[in-house]
Amino acid sequence: MKYVSTRGEAAGRGFAGILLEGLAPDGGLYVPERYPRVDAAMLAAWRRLSYPDLAFAVMSLFIDDIPAADLRALVEKSYRAEVFGGDARIAPLRALEPGVFVLGLSNGPTLAFKDVAMQFLGHAFEYELGRRGGTLDVLGATSGDTGSAAEHALKGKRGIEVFMLSPLGRMSPFQQAQMFSLQDANIHNIAIEGVFDDCQDLVKAVSADLEFKRAHSIGTVNSINWARLLAQVVYYFAGWFQATRSDDELVDFAVPTGNFGNICAGHVARSMGLPIRRLLLATNENDVLDEFFRSGVYRVRSAAETHETSSPSMDISKASNFERFVFDALGRNAARTRALFAEVEARRVFAFDAGERARIGAFGFVSGRSTAADRLATIADVHRRFGEIIDPHTADALKVARDHAEPATPVIVLETALAAKFNDTIRAAIGSDAPRPARLAGLEALPRRFTTMPADVVRLKAFIAENDRR
């Protein structure tokens, strides 16, 4: 399996060759040259596999330059019951209401869905660096959960320094504490004076400086890294197996998204032939993606137009993973993809023409929007009727799932995080605190270690150079 850039200038390379890299040299995103296909016989054979065995089966279709025994060891190390709350299923499915299920993705070390991919990514980075005798400076941006999941997966890893950007004051107190309380010498938290999109732009700007990137071996853990997205594809298969009985049964997935990474993994699974009828895309008030799927217009918002909401991990107005879908929707036309994203850089907007808009429907996307009032009402309703407490992002997805549910097709809502990570919103919705694991009692009171910085790429590169201890 070879990988190509969505912008067409990068030659095909293997998985191990792109694992540590992030963006392609031409500024595009790596995608496989084709999506491998699964059929009913393969699904039947996979149905009873453990999560590590399923991860190995799925990933093996995309990875042929890591020895099979080594890849199996990596997934077995990543997906252990003791790492994921004692549950060997890793991503357990539970019924919520008739026809609606929730895929539990909050069992990992930082209680968020990002753990499922980051545990694999951390072990894969360490493995590949060991094979090469190399080192890596990991540069990432987070709107909430990516940062803590990456840092907990990479802390103490040999040959790795982590530089994680987050928007100053825009995460929940719990999310801030999870990151900033880490005292490991290889972890560097940088609070950027701006919004998440400013952080993401800085990551891309540093990655675009090829000389600096090579000098400091810059890699990324954001979902622009194909390996991160591939690991997320696995739990779509796991959720589908738990919700179905036959090997051709269709389901819908409802996914809260701001950066298009989580739902892009669903797009890949559907493109492989997993029987997904629709991907229900849920945004909050930052509804750039909802607008696109309704109109064919992708209009990036400015920092001033990006709302600060009670589902902060989705407070994103420039979806970095969206380019992968655009590339596929355009028939993998790299020149057209490159031209459209040049328009975004120049004018903050592009529009599909009529023919391109007509092709969107073939990919099964349906979009919807959830507001602060919707979140509170959904959290309160679920607590009152079912005795469960869901986090605000999961509530956004459930709201959109309910809006679009059809009786004949089950809906699987992807859980984002444990509700305790967003306790102020939970208290506003149900009048009491969300429970949290005993090991995290007093988290917000721990000493913090972080650096505040303006959104300045020159300052950021100087900081990386000064703190590169490899």
C-alpha positions in Angstrom: 0.0 0.0 0.0 1.4 3.4 -1.0 0.3 6.8 0.1 -0.1 10.0 -2.0 -0.8 13.6 -1.2 -4.2 15.2 -1.8 -2.3 18.0 -3.6 -0.6 15.6 -6.0 3.1 16.5 -5.7 4.3 13.9 -3.2 5.4 10.5 -4.6 3.9 7.3 -3.2 5.4 6.2 0.0 4.7 3.4 2.5 3.0 3.7 5.9 6.3 3.7 7.9 7.6 6.4 5.6 4.7 8.8 6.4 4.1 7.8 10.1 6.5 10.4 11.5 5.8 13.1 9.0 2.2 14.6 9.3 1.7 16.9 6.3 3.1 16.0 2.9 5.9 18.3 1.6 3.4 20.0 -0.8 1.1 21.0 2.1 -1.4 18.3 1.3 -2.6 15.4 3.5 -1.5 11.8 2.9 -4.2 9.3 1.8 -3.8 5.7 0.6 -3.6 5.4 -3.1 -6.8 3.3 -2.9 -9.1 2.2 -0.1 -8.9 -1.6 0.4 -12.3 -3.3 0.2 -13.9 -5.6 2.7 -16.7 -8.1 1.7 -19.3 -10.1 3.6 -16.9 -13.1 4.0 -14.2 -10.9 5.6 -16.8 -9.3 7.9 -18.1 -12.7 9.0 -14.5 -13.8 9.8 -13.8 -10.6 11.8 -17.1 -10.6 13.7 -15.8 -12.5 16.8 -12.3 -11.0 16.9 -11.0 -9.3 20.0 -10.4 -5.6 19.6 -6.6 -6.0 19.2 -7.2 -8.7 16.6 -9.7 -6.5 14.8 -7.3 -3.6 14.9 -4.6 -5.9 13.4 -6.9 -7.1 10.7 -8.0 -3.6 9.6 -4.6 -2.0 9.9 -2.9 -4.8 8.0 -4.8 -3.8 4.9 -3.1 -0.4 5.0 0.3 -1.3 6.4 2.7 -3.7 4.6 6.1 -2.2 5.5 6.0 -3.1 9.2 6.5 -6.9 9.8 3.2 -8.5 10.7 4.6 -9.8 14.1 5.7 -6.3 15.0 2.4 -4.7 14.0 0.5 -7.3 16.1 2.7 -6.6 19.1 2.0 -2.8 18.7 -1.8 -3.2 18.7 -1.7 -5.7 21.6 0.4 -3.3 23.6 -2.0 -0.4 22.7 -5.3 -2.1 23.3 -5.1 -3.7 26.8 -8.1 -3.9 29.1 -6.0 -2.3 32.0 -5.4 0.8 29.8 -9.1 1.1 28.9 -10.9 1.0 32.2 -10.7 -2.8 32.6 -13.0 -3.4 29.6 -11.4 -5.8 27.1 -13.9 -4.5 24.5 -12.0 -1.2 24.4 -15.0 0.5 22.7 -18.1 -1.1 24.3 -21.6 -0.4 22.8 -24.6 0.3 25.0 -28.2 0.8 24.1 -29.7 4.2 25.0 -33.2 4.2 23.6 -35.0 2.2 20.8 -32.8 2.3 17.7 -30.1 4.4 19.3 -26.8 3.2 20.7 -23.8 4.9 22.2 -20.3 3.7 21.4 -18.2 4.1 24.6 -15.0 5.8 23.8 -14.2 7.4 27.1 -12.5 4.5 28.9 -8.9 5.4 28.1 -6.3 7.2 30.3 -7.6 10.7 29.6 -11.3 9.7 29.4 -11.7 10.8 25.7 -12.1 9.1 22.3 -8.7 10.5 21.3 -7.0 7.9 23.6 -8.0 5.1 21.2 -5.8 6.4 18.5 -3.1 8.0 20.6 -2.2 4.9 22.5 -1.4 3.2 19.1 0.3 6.3 17.8 2.6 6.6 20.9 3.8 3.0 20.6 4.1 3.2 16.8 6.3 6.4 17.1 8.6 4.8 19.6 8.8 1.6 17.5 9.7 3.4 14.2 12.2 5.7 15.9 13.8 2.7 17.4 14.1 1.1 14.0 15.6 4.2 12.5 17.7 5.2 15.5 16.0 8.6 15.2 14.3 11.3 17.3 11.2 13.3 16.9 9.7 16.7 17.9 6.0 16.2 18.0 4.1 19.4 17.3 0.3 19.4 17.8 -2.7 21.6 18.3 -5.6 20.9 20.5 -9.1 22.3 21.2 -9.4 20.1 24.2 -8.8 16.4 24.2 -6.1 15.7 21.6 -3.5 17.4 23.7 -4.0 15.4 26.9 -4.4 12.1 25.0 -1.2 12.7 23.1 0.8 13.9 26.1 -0.3 10.9 28.2 0.6 8.6 25.4 4.0 10.2 24.7 5.2 11.3 28.1 8.5 9.6 28.9 8.9 8.1 25.4 12.5 7.9 24.3 13.7 10.3 21.7 10.4 12.3 21.6 9.7 15.9 22.6 6.1 17.1 22.6 5.1 20.7 21.8 1.4 21.1 22.2 -0.5 24.3 21.3 -3.9 25.1 22.9 -6.1 28.2 22.8 -5.5 30.3 26.0 -8.6 30.0 28.2 -10.7 28.2 25.7 -10.6 24.7 27.2 -12.6 23.4 30.2 -10.9 23.6 33.6 -10.6 19.8 33.6 -9.0 19.7 30.1 -6.5 22.4 31.1 -5.5 20.6 34.3 -5.1 17.3 32.5 -2.5 18.9 30.2 -0.8 21.6 32.2 -0.3 19.5 35.4 2.1 17.2 33.6 5.6 17.7 34.8 7.4 15.4 32.4 10.5 17.0 30.9 9.6 16.0 27.4 6.2 17.7 27.5 5.9 21.4 26.6 2.5 23.0 26.8 2.1 26.3 24.9 -1.1 28.4 25.5 -1.6 30.5 22.4 -3.4 33.9 22.6 -6.1 33.1 20.1 -8.5 30.3 19.0 -7.9 26.7 18.0 -7.6 27.7 14.3 -4.7 29.9 15.2 -3.0 26.9 16.8 -3.7 24.7 13.9 -2.4 27.4 11.4 0.9 27.6 13.4 1.3 23.8 13.2 0.9 23.9 9.4 3.2 27.0 9.1 6.0 25.2 11.0 5.4 22.0 8.9 5.6 24.1 5.7 9.1 25.3 6.5 10.8 22.2 5.2 14.3 23.2 6.3 13.1 23.7 9.9 11.0 20.6 9.8 14.0 18.5 8.7 16.4 20.1 11.2 14.1 19.4 14.1 12.4 16.2 12.8 8.9 17.7 13.2 6.0 15.3 13.3 2.4 15.7 14.3 -0.2 13.8 16.3 -3.2 15.7 15.0 -5.6 13.8 12.8 -3.8 15.2 9.8 -1.4 12.3 10.6 -2.8 9.4 8.7 -1.8 6.8 11.3 -4.0 8.6 13.9 -7.0 8.5 11.6 -6.4 4.9 10.6 -6.5 3.8 14.3 -9.9 5.5 14.5 -11.3 3.5 11.6 -11.1 0.4 13.7 -13.8 1.5 16.2 -16.3 2.0 13.4 -15.9 -1.7 12.6 -16.1 -2.6 16.4 -19.3 -0.6 16.8 -20.9 -2.0 13.7 -20.2 -5.6 14.8 -21.8 -5.0 18.3 -24.9 -3.4 16.8 -25.6 -5.9 14.0 -26.3 -9.6 13.6 -26.0 -10.1 9.8 -23.0 -9.2 7.7 -25.0 -6.8 5.4 -27.0 -4.9 8.0 -26.9 -1.1 7.5 -26.4 1.3 10.4 -26.0 5.1 10.7 -23.2 6.7 12.7 -23.8 10.1 14.4 -20.5 11.9 15.0 -19.8 15.3 16.7 -17.0 17.0 14.7 -15.2 20.3 14.3 -11.9 19.2 12.6 -13.5 16.4 10.5 -11.0 13.8 11.8 -13.4 11.5 13.7 -16.0 11.5 10.9 -13.3 11.2 8.3 -12.4 7.8 9.8 -16.1 6.9 9.3 -15.8 8.0 5.7 -12.8 5.7 5.2 -14.7 2.8 6.8 -17.7 3.3 4.6 -15.4 3.6 1.5 -13.9 0.2 2.5 -17.4 -1.3 2.3 -18.5 -1.4 5.9 -22.3 -1.3 5.7 -22.8 2.3 6.8 -25.9 3.9 5.4 -25.3 7.5 6.6 -22.8 9.5 8.5 -24.7 12.0 10.5 -22.3 15.0 11.0 -23.1 17.1 14.1 -21.6 20.6 14.6 -22.2 23.1 17.3 -22.6 26.9 16.7 -19.4 26.8 14.7 -21.2 25.3 11.7 -18.8 25.5 8.8 -19.2 21.9 8.0 -22.9 21.9 8.3 -23.0 24.8 5.9 -20.9 23.0 3.4 -23.0 19.8 3.4 -26.1 21.8 3.0 -24.9 24.3 0.3 -21.6 23.1 -1.2 -19.9 26.3 0.2 -16.9 25.9 2.5 -16.6 29.3 4.3 -13.9 29.5 7.0 -14.6 31.9 9.8 -12.2 34.3 11.3 -11.1 34.1 15.0 -13.6 36.8 15.8 -16.4 34.8 14.2 -15.5 31.6 16.0 -17.9 31.1 18.9 -16.8 30.0 22.4 -19.3 27.3 23.2 -20.1 24.7 25.9 -18.8 21.9 23.5 -15.3 23.5 23.3 -13.6 20.7 21.5 -15.7 21.6 18.4 -14.9 25.3 18.5 -13.2 25.1 15.2 -13.8 27.0 12.0 -11.1 25.5 9.7 -11.4 21.7 9.5 -7.9 20.5 8.7 -9.1 16.9 7.8 -11.8 18.1 5.4 -9.3 18.1 2.5 -9.2 14.3 2.5 -13.0 14.2 1.8 -12.8 17.0 -0.7 -10.1 15.0 -2.6 -12.4 11.9 -2.7 -15.5 13.9 -3.6 -13.6 15.4 -6.5 -12.8 12.0 -7.9 -9.2 12.3 -6.4 -8.5 15.3 -8.6 -5.4 16.7 -6.9 -5.1 19.8 -9.1 -8.7 20.8 -8.3 -8.2 20.1 -4.6 -5.1 22.2 -4.6 -6.8 25.0 -6.3 -9.8 25.0 -3.9 -7.6 25.2 -0.8 -5.6 27.9 -2.4 -8.9 29.8 -2.6 -9.4 29.2 1.1 -6.0 30.6 1.9 -6.6 33.7 -0.2 -10.3 34.4 0.4 -11.4 32.0 3.2 -14.0 30.4 1.0 -14.6 28.0 -1.9 -17.7 26.6 -3.5 -18.3 23.3 -5.3 -19.8 23.7 -8.8 -23.1 22.0 -9.6 -21.5 18.8 -10.8 -19.3 18.6 -7.7 -22.2 19.2 -5.4 -24.2 16.4 -7.1 -21.4 14.0 -6.2 -21.6 14.7 -2.5 -24.7 12.6 -2.0 -22.9 9.4 -2.9 -20.8 9.6 0.3 -23.8 9.3 2.7 -23.3 12.5 4.7 -26.2 14.2 6.4 -25.4 17.2 8.6 -27.1 19.1 11.5 -26.4 21.7 14.1 -26.8 21.8 17.8 -26.9 24.9 20.1 -26.2 25.6 23.7 -29.8 25.2 24.5 -30.0 21.9 22.6 -27.0 20.6 24.5 -28.5 21.4 27.9 -31.9 20.0 27.0 -30.4 16.7 25.6 -28.1 16.2 28.6 -31.1 16.8 31.0 -33.4 14.5 29.0 -30.9 11.6 28.9 -30.3 12.0 32.7 -34.0 12.2 33.5 -35.1 9.3 31.3 -32.2 6.9 31.4 -30.1 7.9 34.5 -27.0 8.5 32.3 -24.9 11.6 32.1 -23.4 12.4 28.7 -20.9 15.1 27.8 -21.8 18.1 25.7 -20.2 16.9 22.5 -22.0 13.6 22.7 -25.2 15.5 23.3 -24.7 17.5 20.1 -24.4 14.2 18.2 -27.4 12.7 19.9 -29.5 15.8 19.1 -28.6 15.5 15.4 -29.2 11.7 15.5 -32.6 12.2 16.9 -33.4 14.8 14.3 -32.5 12.4 11.4 -33.3 9.0 12.9 -35.3 6.6 10.7 -36.9 3.6 12.4 -35.5 1.0 10.1 -31.9 1.9 10.6 -30.1 1.8 14.0 -28.0 4.8 14.9 -24.6 4.6 16.7 -23.7 7.8 18.5 -19.9 8.2 19.0 -19.2 9.2 22.6 -16.6 12.0 22.9 -15.5 12.0 26.5 -16.5 11.4 30.1 -19.0 14.0 31.2 -16.8 15.0 34.2 -14.5 16.8 31.8 -17.2 19.4 31.3 -18.6 19.7 34.7 -19.8 23.3 34.5 -22.1 22.4 31.7 -23.3 19.2 33.4 -24.2 21.2 36.5 -26.1 23.7 34.4 -28.1 20.9 32.7 -28.9 18.6 35.7 -28.2 20.7 38.8 -25.5 18.4 40.1 -21.9 17.4 39.4 -20.8 14.6 37.1 -19.0 11.8 38.8 -15.3 11.4 38.1 -12.8 8.6 38.8 -11.3 8.7 42.2 -7.8 8.9 40.8 -8.6 12.4 39.3 -9.9 13.9 42.5 -8.3 17.4 43.0 -6.9 17.5 39.5 -7.6 21.2 39.0 -5.6 22.0 42.1 -2.3 20.4 40.9 0.6 22.7 40.0 0.7 23.7 36.4 3.5 24.1 33.9 2.9 25.9 30.6 4.1 28.8 28.5 1.8 31.6 27.1 2.7 32.9 23.6 1.1 35.1 20.9 0.1 33.4 17.6 3.6 34.1 16.1 5.3 31.4 14.0 8.8 33.0 14.5 8.3 32.9 18.3 7.1 29.3 18.2 10.0 28.1 16.1 12.5 29.8 18.5 10.8 28.1 21.4 11.0 24.7 19.8 14.7 25.2 18.9 15.5 26.4 22.5 13.7 23.4 24.1 14.7 20.6 21.7 16.7 18.4 24.1 16.9 15.4 21.8 
